[in-house]
Amino acid sequence: MKPGDELVKAARLLLQARPFPVLTGAGISVESGIPTFHGPEGLWSRYDPYEYGHIDTFLEHPERTWELLLEIIRSSISARPNRAHELLAKMEMMNWCGPVITQNVDGFHGLAGSQNVIELHGNARRIRCMKCSFTETLDPEGLEAFQINCYCGGMKRPEVVLYGEDLPMSALMSARESCYGCKGVLVIGTSGIVYPAASLPGIVHDRGFPVVEMDPTETALTGSVADVSIRMGASSGLEALFDAMERILDEG
């Protein structure tokens, strides 16, 4: 199937599924300058996730985990949402899609204007003291003066899921309910190997509804769960998909 044929097929399937949930992974934020975790240039090539990113390490040696966390936070708050995030917000406003279920912790979907966002792994911009529960939201101006110790003497942590921790039950339940109640799903920029998020497209597939994936390379969903694979990056792929959907609607 030619790329154009895949776009048209995907557009028709998703129009029939409106409003469809969207599952996003690290690939949607790459164009914003956010490093991925996997791959030769990913964070895990420099940090052992089970050493630096585990809850046990944080509790015993918080400064070690904060070394990793601060790199994630710096990259998140120094960058901005890209065209893909903006298009999803526009599609939600048009009642084409929603909710956005994301594995990312950069907060870009909300910043781009999406109203219904399920953050499975939390948000690195939100900081909470583990002792007094004081919360703050980091911005570029406040990062230089940021201290990992709270004024109460407690230790701060970003509201992200560390290795060894369960996903927030409310977020996971909302994501699953969306996939059990939809008639199709769009998956953008995720490898399909990180669970339990990777199980969500399978819920839709097993119910007999279409799964459309958008990624420049093959993923664990390709050829098994995905009905259509759009081999494009997030911004260019969503632009092309949006245009195809508009053309189909215009043609009646």
C-alpha positions in Angstrom: 0.0 0.0 0.0 1.3 3.4 -1.0 1.8 6.1 1.7 -1.1 8.1 0.3 -3.4 5.1 0.3 -2.5 4.5 4.0 -3.4 8.1 4.9 -6.7 7.9 3.1 -7.5 4.6 4.8 -6.5 5.9 8.2 -8.5 9.1 7.7 -11.7 7.2 6.8 -11.3 4.8 9.7 -10.7 7.6 12.2 -13.5 9.7 10.9 -15.9 6.8 11.5 -14.5 6.5 15.1 -14.9 10.2 16.1 -14.1 11.1 18.8 -11.2 8.6 19.1 -8.6 8.5 21.8 -5.0 9.2 21.0 -2.1 7.5 22.6 1.3 9.3 22.4 4.8 8.4 23.3 8.2 10.0 23.2 8.2 10.2 19.4 5.7 13.1 19.4 8.0 15.3 21.5 11.3 14.6 19.6 10.7 17.6 17.3 10.5 19.8 20.4 14.0 18.7 21.4 13.0 16.3 24.1 15.4 13.3 24.1 13.9 9.8 24.0 14.7 7.3 26.7 15.5 4.4 24.4 18.0 4.2 21.5 21.7 5.1 21.1 21.1 8.8 22.0 18.5 8.1 24.6 18.7 8.9 28.3 19.1 5.2 29.2 22.3 5.1 27.2 23.8 7.4 29.9 21.7 6.5 32.9 20.9 3.0 34.1 17.2 3.4 34.7 17.2 0.8 37.5 20.0 2.6 39.2 19.0 6.2 38.7 15.3 6.0 38.1 14.1 3.5 40.7 12.0 4.5 43.7 14.4 2.6 46.0 17.4 4.6 44.8 15.4 7.8 45.3 14.5 6.9 48.8 18.1 5.8 49.7 20.2 8.2 47.5 17.9 11.0 46.3 20.7 13.1 44.9 21.5 10.3 42.4 17.9 10.1 41.1 17.7 13.9 41.1 20.6 14.0 38.7 18.5 12.2 36.1 15.3 14.0 37.1 16.8 17.5 36.7 18.0 16.6 33.1 14.5 15.5 32.3 13.0 18.6 33.8 15.5 21.0 32.1 14.8 19.5 28.7 11.0 19.7 29.3 10.7 23.3 30.5 13.3 24.7 28.1 11.4 23.4 25.1 7.9 24.1 23.7 5.1 22.1 22.2 5.4 21.4 18.5 2.9 21.3 15.6 1.8 17.8 16.4 0.7 18.8 19.9 -1.1 21.9 18.5 -2.9 19.8 15.8 -4.2 17.3 18.5 -5.5 20.3 20.5 -7.2 21.6 17.3 -8.7 18.1 16.5 -10.0 17.9 20.1 -11.7 21.3 19.7 -13.3 20.0 16.5 -14.5 16.9 18.4 -12.5 14.6 16.2 -10.4 13.2 19.0 -10.1 12.9 22.8 -8.8 12.1 25.2 -5.1 12.3 24.7 -3.5 9.5 26.6 0.2 10.2 27.0 3.3 8.4 28.3 5.2 11.6 28.3 6.0 13.7 31.3 6.7 17.0 29.5 3.2 18.5 29.9 3.2 19.6 26.2 -0.3 18.4 25.4 -1.8 20.7 28.1 0.4 23.6 27.1 -0.6 23.2 23.5 -4.3 23.5 24.5 -5.6 20.0 24.8 -8.2 19.9 27.6 -8.7 16.2 28.1 -5.2 14.8 28.8 -4.5 11.6 30.7 -0.8 11.7 31.9 -0.1 8.0 32.6 3.5 8.7 33.9 2.8 12.1 35.5 4.2 15.5 34.8 7.8 16.5 35.5 6.9 20.2 35.8 4.8 19.5 38.9 6.9 19.2 42.1 5.6 18.0 45.5 7.2 17.7 48.9 7.0 14.2 50.2 6.7 15.5 53.8 4.4 18.5 53.8 2.8 18.0 50.3 3.7 21.6 49.3 3.4 21.7 45.5 5.0 24.0 42.9 5.2 24.2 39.1 8.6 24.7 37.7 9.3 27.2 34.9 12.5 28.2 33.2 12.9 31.3 35.4 12.6 29.3 38.6 14.8 26.4 37.7 18.1 28.0 38.7 16.9 28.8 42.2 15.2 25.4 42.6 16.2 23.3 45.7 15.5 19.6 46.1 14.9 20.1 49.8 11.7 21.7 51.0 11.6 24.6 53.6 10.0 22.0 56.0 13.1 19.8 55.7 11.4 17.2 53.5 12.5 15.9 50.1 10.8 17.2 47.0 10.0 15.0 44.0 8.4 15.6 40.6 5.0 14.0 40.1 6.3 11.3 37.8 6.2 7.5 38.0 9.6 6.0 38.9 10.7 2.5 38.3 9.2 0.2 40.9 6.1 2.4 41.3 2.6 1.7 40.0 1.0 4.1 37.6 -1.7 6.3 39.1 -4.8 4.1 39.3 -7.2 6.9 38.3 -5.2 7.7 35.1 -4.8 4.1 34.1 -8.5 3.4 34.7 -9.5 6.5 32.7 -7.2 5.4 29.8 -8.7 1.9 29.8 -12.2 3.1 30.0 -11.5 5.3 26.9 -10.2 2.3 25.0 -13.0 0.1 26.0 -15.5 2.7 25.0 -14.1 3.9 21.7 -14.5 2.8 18.0 -10.8 3.3 17.0 -7.5 4.7 18.3 -4.6 6.7 16.9 -1.2 5.8 18.3 1.7 8.3 17.8 5.4 7.9 18.5 5.4 5.0 20.9 7.4 1.8 20.6 4.6 -0.3 22.0 6.9 -2.1 24.5 6.3 -0.1 27.7 3.5 -1.6 29.8 0.8 -1.2 30.9 0.5 1.7 28.3 1.4 -0.8 25.5 -1.6 -2.9 26.3 -4.1 -0.1 25.5 -4.1 -0.4 21.6 -4.7 -4.1 22.1 -7.9 -3.4 24.0 -9.2 -1.6 20.9 -7.9 -4.2 18.5 -9.4 -7.1 20.5 -12.8 -5.4 20.4 -12.7 -5.4 16.6 -12.0 -1.7 16.1 -9.2 -0.1 14.1 -5.8 0.8 15.4 -3.9 3.5 13.4 -0.2 3.9 14.3 2.0 6.8 13.2 5.7 6.3 13.5 8.7 6.6 11.0 9.9 3.1 11.9 8.2 -0.2 12.7 7.0 -0.8 16.3 5.8 -3.7 18.3 2.3 -2.8 17.1 3.2 -3.2 13.4 1.8 -6.2 11.7 0.0 -7.4 14.9 -2.2 -4.8 16.5 -2.0 -1.9 14.0 -4.5 -2.0 11.1 -2.8 0.9 9.3 0.8 2.2 9.8 1.7 5.7 8.7 5.4 5.9 8.3 5.9 9.5 9.0 7.0 11.7 11.9 4.4 13.2 14.2 4.1 16.7 12.9 4.3 15.9 9.1 2.1 12.8 9.6 -0.6 14.6 11.6 -0.6 17.5 9.0 -1.1 15.0 6.2 -3.7 13.0 8.2 -5.6 16.2 9.1 -5.7 17.3 5.5 -6.9 13.9 4.3 -9.7 13.9 6.9 -10.8 17.4 5.8 -10.8 16.4 2.1 -13.0 13.4 2.8 -15.4 15.5 4.8 -15.5 18.2 2.0 -16.2 15.5 -0.6 -19.2 14.4 1.5 
